[in-house]
Amino acid sequence: MKKIIYLTAIFLFIIVPQINAELYTDGYVQGLFGGQLNKDNPTKSDQSVSETRLQMRMESVGDQGEFVSRIDFVYDGLAEEQKQYDWEIREAYLKFRLGSKLDFKVGRQILTWGTGDLIFINDVFAKDYRSFFLGRDDQYLKAPQNAVRMEYYNSLGSFSFVFSPTFESNRLPTGEKLSYYHPSYGIVATGMGEEFYFNADEPEKTFKNSEFAARFQRQVGMYSLAFYFYKGFYKNPIGLEVATNGLMPVYPRMEIHGASIRGAKFGGIFWLEGGYYNSKDDPDGDNPLMPNSSVSGMVGFERQVATGFTVNLQWQADKMFDYNYFVAEQESMGATHYRDEIKHLVTSRWTKMMSDETVTVSAFIFYSPDEKDFYFRFSTEYKYSDEIKLTIGANVFDGKYANTEFGSLDLNDNIYTKMTYNF
Amino acid sequence: MKESHLAYFYSGDDGLSDVKMTIVSKKGKERIREFIMIRLDIEEGGNQKYYTYFKKPSDVSRITFMVHKTSEGNDQRWIYIPSIDLIKPISADDKNSSFVGSDFSYEDVSGRHWTEDTHSLKGEETLDGKAVYVIESVPKKKYKGFSRKVSYIDKESMLPLKEEYFNKKDKLVKEFSADKIEVIDGIPTITVRTMNNIKKGGHTTVSFNKISYNVGIKEDIFTERYLKNPPRKYIKK
């Protein structure tokens, strides 16, 4: 592992400066302020977010390759003393080509594939749901990860391989700004005490615990066909391990095999995607502490219904294997509500652009008829000029049961306002 | 009309240009879009491919956009958003929708195929000292963009010097004008053009800089690979 780091360092410091490169910089400054709509939310503050962010983008383009970096500096008004200043390298990668068929992207990067709109089956690259729920820009839903991406192109199509030496988990509510569900105590947050700061056990940073993802993609007429593979861990800590002080949430091992098709049809775009989640720590489904294997499928369609007005609709079904074991486990624990064997999720996005595309009104809803919960996102964005953008938005969660995906976020309803200056 | 269409939208076998779009609102507020546009004609008067790399403003910089245009009209469009590494196909049904918030529609940028309208010669005139044909085009199928268009086509270059778009009430809603024509690589080219939005107020002026034709652009540029990795040979900031 060290060798790779040394080689990368040598490459960065010795080879890169040799490349006759041009340097470009830009970025933005953004203020984001939000308030909680629910007084009962057990977080410390009734503000959901209060932060100022500076993003610096730098791009150095040469004949042999390019270097891109995006660094965020954040002042978090809600954080404790000494922890108010934070920064993150969102991207810092080197992109180059070997021969005519191989493309490399090496370093910290954002990765995306798959066909869904905010539904991810084969895209298990790290997500930041905390940012997503608080009203940060859409780009923050994708968390960066350290990776080497290699893409090989030939007449069959494109082959992509992504290797991440260390596991990168999803960023979920921890109780700090957003409350979460605790199986013993219900909806909790750090406002109830430090012990409610969510903590999961990450896999050790060893070679064995690295992540590997692959995709083969091919254009067939008007359709784009893809096959996916992933080997690593569930990105959410949905497993449990017996520890000295009780049960500790962990990220169980898993593999995904999936496929998708996307293309133009019926005056719009349609997509179909499926994946088989193989739970390696519970192959028979009889371990109550580990998730069962499952298969998930989705279908979606998007079209422009009027000038500047686009609507889409998606339906996802997720089937759990060895469901009878799961039921027995839930019954023995005396659970009042647990998921159906097949879980459904319906989503819809509505986007309307007005006034020469300076005003964008957008709404997105996730709704599960069998889990009886929903999540509604709304925003209105006004581009005052090429530099200044004003946004107001809301995130609303509701559910009949506290242990469902959105029901567990029930108390986190918030509204926010955001002002961005691009330079 | 075919000849004019070819002169305007199919200049050379391919084209590369630096484009600056100035969108002026009714109240006089200006917004700027700067991008690099690469075009390849797969067949003269037929299928075309377009590649666009946005430079400014900074909130859209590095975004790339690709169109596969067919003469049958079932175009395909894709956009790549680098900040989230996302390639998204865009529903291309409404060709009359605005191109990046400007007064030009997608079709105004890449051209409406001449076979979609019935054309008739209305007369011959002189416009700004140039001899022009006056041609009226009426869509064969009902079309949102216009119900009648009058074009003033320069007899010499076969380029449209002016176009008037009428709605179904026969009111003038949009007016196109060629503000500057230059000869580039032996090809007469409209280097500054304006679309005046009479109905809404406001206008958009597009100026083309550093145009080059027949640069030998290869078809593989118009694929997802290059959408994600802009062809730096042609794309400099």
Interface residues (C-beta under 8 A of the other chain):
Chain A: E22 Y24 D26 G27 Y28 E59 V61 D63 E66 R70 K95 R97 D103 Q109 I110 L111 T112 D138 Q139 L141 K142 E151 Y153 S158 Q217 Q219 M222 S224 R262 G263 A264 G267 G268 I269 E302 R303 Q304 T307 G308 T310 M353 D356 E357 T358 K383 S385 D386 E387 K389 T420 N422 F423
Chain B: I23 S25 K29 R31 I32 K56 P57 S58 D59 S61 R62 N74 Q76 S83 I84 D85 L86 P89 I90 S91 A92 D93 D94 N96 S97 S98 V100 G101 S102 D103 K144 G202 T223 E224 R225 N229 R232 K236 K237
